[in-house]
Amino acid sequence: MPTYAYACKDCGHAFDIVQSFSDSSLTSCPECQGALRKKFNSVGVVFKGSGFYRTDSRDAKGSTVSAAPAAPAAAPASAPAASAPAAAS
């Protein structure tokens, strides 16, 4: 269950509380019964696996732009056929 941070708008009392996602937000301060506001903090995110790191999408040379694949070399229009020895009749 996540921990939420609250602060009182009237007296400034700040506290954290563990609540379920389905629980409704608190509205009154436990100290002075004033109005509460929910504080939002940055979220810690951990990326695991391939594809998340800066070095995963780069080539060994360290360039930042990936090169387009080279076009395949054109084959000659008529390649000389391997000559087979003529059969003697």
DOMARGU-945012 format. One line per 5 residues: number of its first residue (from 1); their letters; for each residue x, y, z of N, C-alpha, C, O, CB. Coordinates in Angstrom, 1 decimal. Glycine has a CB too. Layout:
! DOMARGU-945012
NUM = a = X,Y,Z,X,Y,Z,X,Y,Z,X,Y,Z,X,Y,Z ~ ...
This chain:
! DOMARGU-945012
1 = mptya = 0.8,-1.2,0.0,0.0,0.0,0.0,0.9,1.2,0.0,1.9,1.3,0.6,-1.0,0.0,1.2 ~ 0.5,2.3,-0.7,1.3,3.5,-0.8,1.2,4.4,0.4,0.2,4.3,1.2,0.8,4.3,-2.0 ~ 2.2,5.2,0.6,2.2,6.2,1.7,1.9,7.5,1.1,2.6,7.9,0.1,3.6,6.1,2.4 ~ 1.0,8.2,1.7,0.6,9.6,1.2,1.0,10.6,2.2,1.0,10.4,3.4,-0.9,9.7,0.9 ~ 1.4,11.8,1.7,1.8,12.9,2.6,0.7,13.9,2.6,0.2,14.3,1.5,3.2,13.5,2.2
6 = yackd = 0.4,14.4,3.8,-0.7,15.4,3.9,-0.1,16.6,4.7,0.8,16.5,5.5,-1.9,14.9,4.6 ~ -0.7,17.8,4.5,-0.3,19.0,5.2,-1.6,19.8,5.5,-2.4,19.9,4.6,0.8,19.9,4.5 ~ -1.7,20.4,6.7,-2.8,21.1,7.1,-2.7,22.6,6.5,-1.6,23.2,6.6,-3.0,21.2,8.6 ~ -3.7,23.1,5.9,-3.7,24.4,5.3,-3.8,25.5,6.4,-3.4,26.6,6.2,-4.9,24.6,4.4 ~ -4.3,25.1,7.6,-4.5,26.1,8.7,-3.4,26.1,9.6,-2.8,27.2,9.9,-5.8,25.7,9.4
11 = cghaf = -3.0,25.0,10.2,-1.9,25.0,11.2,-0.5,24.6,10.7,0.5,24.7,11.4,-2.3,24.1,12.4 ~ -0.5,24.0,9.5,0.8,23.6,8.9,1.3,22.2,9.3,2.4,21.8,9.0,1.8,24.6,9.2 ~ 0.5,21.5,10.1,0.9,20.2,10.6,1.0,19.3,9.4,0.1,19.2,8.5,-0.2,19.6,11.6 ~ 2.2,18.6,9.3,2.4,17.7,8.1,2.6,16.3,8.7,3.2,16.1,9.7,3.7,18.1,7.3 ~ 2.1,15.3,7.9,2.3,13.9,8.3,2.1,13.0,7.1,1.6,13.4,6.1,1.2,13.5,9.4
16 = divqs = 2.6,11.7,7.3,2.4,10.7,6.3,1.5,9.6,6.8,1.5,9.4,8.0,3.8,10.1,5.9 ~ 0.8,9.0,5.9,-0.1,7.9,6.3,-0.2,6.9,5.2,-0.1,7.2,4.0,-1.6,8.5,6.6 ~ -0.3,5.6,5.6,-0.4,4.5,4.6,-1.8,4.3,4.4,-2.6,4.0,5.3,0.4,3.2,5.2 ~ -2.2,4.4,3.1,-3.6,4.2,2.7,-3.7,3.3,1.5,-2.8,3.2,0.7,-4.3,5.5,2.4 ~ -4.8,2.6,1.4,-5.0,1.7,0.2,-5.4,2.6,-1.0,-5.9,3.8,-0.7,-6.2,0.7,0.5
21 = fsdss = -5.3,2.1,-2.2,-5.7,2.9,-3.3,-7.2,3.2,-3.3,-7.7,4.3,-3.8,-5.4,2.2,-4.6 ~ -8.0,2.3,-2.7,-9.4,2.5,-2.7,-9.9,3.4,-1.5,-11.1,3.8,-1.5,-10.1,1.2,-2.6 ~ -9.0,3.7,-0.6,-9.4,4.6,0.5,-9.6,6.1,0.0,-8.9,6.5,-0.9,-8.4,4.6,1.7 ~ -10.6,6.8,0.6,-10.7,8.2,0.2,-9.7,9.1,0.9,-9.2,8.7,1.9,-12.2,8.7,0.5 ~ -9.4,10.2,0.3,-8.4,11.1,0.9,-8.9,11.7,2.2,-10.1,11.9,2.4,-8.1,12.3,-0.1
26 = ltscp = -8.0,12.0,3.1,-8.3,12.6,4.3,-8.6,14.1,4.1,-8.1,14.7,3.2,-7.1,12.5,5.4 ~ -9.6,14.6,4.9,-10.0,16.0,4.7,-9.8,16.9,5.9,-9.8,18.1,5.7,-11.4,16.0,4.3 ~ -9.7,16.3,7.1,-9.6,17.1,8.3,-8.3,16.8,9.0,-7.9,15.6,9.1,-10.8,17.0,9.2 ~ -7.6,17.8,9.5,-6.4,17.7,10.3,-6.6,17.0,11.6,-7.5,17.4,12.3,-5.7,19.1,10.5 ~ -5.8,16.1,12.0,-5.9,15.4,13.3,-5.6,16.3,14.5,-5.9,16.1,15.6,-5.1,14.1,13.4
31 = ecqga = -4.8,17.4,14.2,-4.4,18.4,15.3,-5.5,19.4,15.5,-5.9,19.7,16.7,-3.1,19.0,14.9 ~ -5.9,20.1,14.4,-6.8,21.3,14.6,-8.1,21.2,13.9,-8.9,22.1,14.0,-6.1,22.5,14.2 ~ -8.4,20.1,13.2,-9.6,19.8,12.4,-9.7,20.7,11.2,-10.8,20.9,10.7,-10.8,19.9,13.3 ~ -8.6,21.4,10.8,-8.6,22.2,9.7,-8.5,21.4,8.4,-8.5,20.2,8.4,-7.4,23.2,9.7 ~ -8.5,22.1,7.2,-8.6,21.5,5.9,-7.2,21.0,5.6,-6.2,21.6,5.8,-9.0,22.5,4.8
36 = lrkkf = -7.1,19.8,5.0,-5.9,19.1,4.6,-5.7,19.2,3.1,-6.7,19.4,2.4,-5.8,17.6,5.0 ~ -4.4,19.2,2.7,-4.1,19.1,1.3,-3.1,17.9,1.1,-2.3,17.7,2.0,-3.5,20.4,0.7 ~ -3.3,17.2,0.0,-2.4,16.1,-0.2,-1.2,16.6,-0.9,-1.3,17.4,-1.9,-3.1,15.0,-1.1 ~ 0.0,16.2,-0.4,1.3,16.7,-1.0,1.7,15.6,-2.0,1.6,14.4,-1.8,2.4,16.9,0.1 ~ 2.2,16.0,-3.1,2.7,15.1,-4.2,4.2,15.2,-4.3,4.8,16.3,-4.4,2.0,15.4,-5.5
41 = nsvgv = 4.9,14.0,-4.2,6.3,14.0,-4.3,6.7,13.3,-5.6,5.9,12.7,-6.3,6.9,13.2,-3.1 ~ 8.0,13.4,-5.9,8.5,12.7,-7.1,8.4,11.2,-6.9,8.5,10.7,-5.7,9.9,13.1,-7.5 ~ 8.2,10.4,-7.9,8.1,9.0,-7.8,9.4,8.3,-8.2,10.1,8.7,-9.1,7.0,8.5,-8.8 ~ 9.8,7.4,-7.3,11.1,6.7,-7.6,10.7,5.5,-8.6,9.9,4.7,-8.3,11.7,6.1,-6.3 ~ 11.4,5.5,-9.7,11.1,4.5,-10.8,12.4,3.8,-11.0,13.5,4.4,-11.2,10.5,5.2,-12.1
46 = vfkgs = 12.3,2.5,-11.1,13.4,1.6,-11.4,13.1,0.9,-12.7,12.2,0.1,-12.8,13.8,0.7,-10.2 ~ 14.0,1.1,-13.7,13.8,0.4,-15.0,14.8,-0.8,-15.0,16.0,-0.6,-14.8,14.0,1.3,-16.2 ~ 14.3,-1.9,-15.3,15.1,-3.1,-15.3,14.9,-3.8,-16.7,13.8,-3.7,-17.3,14.8,-4.1,-14.2 ~ 15.9,-4.4,-17.1,15.9,-5.1,-18.4,16.5,-4.3,-19.5,17.0,-3.2,-19.3,14.4,-5.4,-18.8 ~ 16.6,-4.9,-20.7,17.2,-4.2,-21.8,16.3,-3.2,-22.4,15.1,-3.3,-22.3,17.7,-5.3,-22.9
51 = gfyrt = 16.9,-2.2,-23.0,16.1,-1.2,-23.7,15.9,0.1,-22.9,15.4,1.1,-23.4,14.8,-1.7,-24.1 ~ 16.3,0.1,-21.6,16.0,1.2,-20.8,17.2,2.1,-20.6,17.1,3.3,-20.1,15.5,0.8,-19.5 ~ 18.4,1.6,-20.9,19.6,2.4,-20.6,20.1,3.1,-21.8,19.8,2.7,-22.9,20.7,1.4,-20.0 ~ 20.8,4.2,-21.6,21.3,5.0,-22.7,22.2,4.3,-23.6,22.1,4.5,-24.8,22.0,6.2,-22.1 ~ 22.9,3.3,-23.1,23.9,2.6,-23.9,23.2,1.4,-24.7,23.8,0.9,-25.6,25.0,2.0,-23.1
56 = dsrda = 22.0,1.1,-24.4,21.3,0.0,-25.1,21.0,0.3,-26.5,21.0,-0.7,-27.3,20.0,-0.4,-24.3 ~ 20.7,1.5,-26.9,20.3,1.8,-28.2,21.4,2.4,-29.1,21.1,2.9,-30.2,19.1,2.7,-28.2 ~ 22.6,2.3,-28.6,23.7,2.9,-29.4,24.7,1.8,-29.9,24.8,0.7,-29.3,24.5,3.9,-28.5 ~ 25.4,2.1,-31.0,26.4,1.2,-31.5,27.7,1.3,-30.7,27.8,2.2,-29.8,26.6,1.4,-33.0 ~ 28.6,0.5,-31.0,29.9,0.5,-30.2,30.7,1.7,-30.4,31.5,2.1,-29.6,30.7,-0.7,-30.6
61 = kgstv = 30.5,2.4,-31.6,31.3,3.6,-31.9,30.8,4.8,-31.0,31.6,5.8,-30.9,31.2,3.9,-33.3 ~ 29.7,4.8,-30.5,29.2,5.8,-29.7,28.5,6.9,-30.4,28.3,8.0,-29.9,30.3,6.4,-28.9 ~ 28.1,6.7,-31.7,27.4,7.8,-32.4,26.0,7.9,-31.8,25.4,6.9,-31.4,27.4,7.5,-33.9 ~ 25.4,9.1,-31.9,24.1,9.3,-31.4,23.0,9.0,-32.5,21.8,8.9,-32.1,24.0,10.7,-30.9 ~ 23.4,9.0,-33.7,22.4,8.8,-34.8,22.7,7.5,-35.4,23.8,7.2,-35.8,22.5,9.9,-35.9
66 = saapa = 21.7,6.6,-35.5,21.9,5.3,-36.2,21.9,5.5,-37.7,21.1,6.2,-38.2,20.8,4.3,-35.7 ~ 22.8,4.9,-38.3,23.0,4.9,-39.8,21.9,4.1,-40.4,21.5,3.0,-39.9,24.4,4.5,-40.2 ~ 21.5,4.5,-41.6,20.5,3.7,-42.4,21.3,2.5,-42.9,22.4,2.6,-43.3,19.8,4.6,-43.5 ~ 20.6,1.4,-43.1,21.3,0.2,-43.6,21.7,0.5,-45.1,21.0,1.2,-45.8,20.4,-1.0,-43.6 ~ 22.9,0.0,-45.4,23.4,0.2,-46.8,22.6,-0.6,-47.8,22.2,-1.7,-47.4,24.9,-0.2,-46.8
71 = apaaa = 22.5,-0.1,-49.0,21.7,-0.8,-50.0,22.6,-2.0,-50.5,23.8,-1.8,-50.5,21.4,0.2,-51.2 ~ 22.0,-3.1,-50.7,22.8,-4.2,-51.2,23.4,-3.9,-52.5,22.9,-3.2,-53.4,21.9,-5.5,-51.3 ~ 24.6,-4.5,-52.8,25.3,-4.3,-54.0,24.5,-4.9,-55.2,24.0,-6.0,-55.0,26.7,-4.9,-54.0 ~ 24.4,-4.2,-56.3,23.7,-4.7,-57.4,24.4,-5.9,-58.1,25.7,-5.8,-58.3,23.4,-3.6,-58.4 ~ 23.8,-6.9,-58.4,24.4,-8.1,-59.0,24.5,-7.7,-60.5,23.7,-7.0,-61.1,23.5,-9.4,-58.8
76 = pasap = 25.6,-8.3,-61.2,25.7,-8.0,-62.6,24.5,-8.6,-63.4,23.9,-9.6,-63.0,27.0,-8.7,-63.2 ~ 24.2,-7.9,-64.5,23.0,-8.3,-65.2,23.1,-9.7,-65.8,22.2,-10.5,-65.6,22.7,-7.3,-66.4 ~ 24.2,-10.0,-66.4,24.4,-11.4,-66.9,25.7,-11.9,-66.4,26.8,-11.5,-66.9,24.3,-11.4,-68.4 ~ 25.7,-12.8,-65.5,26.9,-13.4,-65.0,27.3,-14.5,-65.9,26.5,-15.3,-66.4,26.7,-13.9,-63.5 ~ 28.6,-14.6,-66.2,29.0,-15.7,-67.1,28.7,-17.1,-66.4,29.1,-17.3,-65.2,30.5,-15.6,-67.4
81 = aasap = 28.1,-18.0,-67.1,27.8,-19.3,-66.6,29.1,-20.1,-66.5,29.9,-20.0,-67.4,26.7,-20.0,-67.4 ~ 29.1,-21.0,-65.6,30.3,-21.9,-65.5,30.2,-22.8,-66.7,29.2,-23.5,-66.9,30.3,-22.6,-64.1 ~ 31.3,-22.9,-67.4,31.3,-23.8,-68.5,31.5,-25.2,-68.1,32.4,-25.5,-67.4,32.4,-23.3,-69.6 ~ 30.7,-26.0,-68.6,30.8,-27.5,-68.3,31.6,-28.1,-69.5,31.4,-27.7,-70.7,29.5,-28.2,-68.1 ~ 32.4,-29.1,-69.2,33.1,-29.7,-70.4,32.2,-30.3,-71.3,31.2,-30.9,-71.0,34.1,-30.8,-69.8
86 = aaas = 32.4,-30.1,-72.6,31.6,-30.7,-73.6,31.7,-32.2,-73.6,32.7,-32.8,-73.5,31.9,-30.1,-75.0 ~ 30.5,-32.8,-73.8,30.5,-34.3,-73.8,30.9,-34.7,-75.2,30.3,-34.2,-76.2,29.1,-34.8,-73.4 ~ 31.7,-35.7,-75.3,32.1,-36.2,-76.6,31.1,-37.2,-77.0,30.7,-38.1,-76.2,33.5,-36.8,-76.6 ~ 30.7,-37.2,-78.2,29.8,-38.2,-78.7,30.4,-39.2,-79.6,29.8,-40.1,-80.0,28.6,-37.6,-79.4
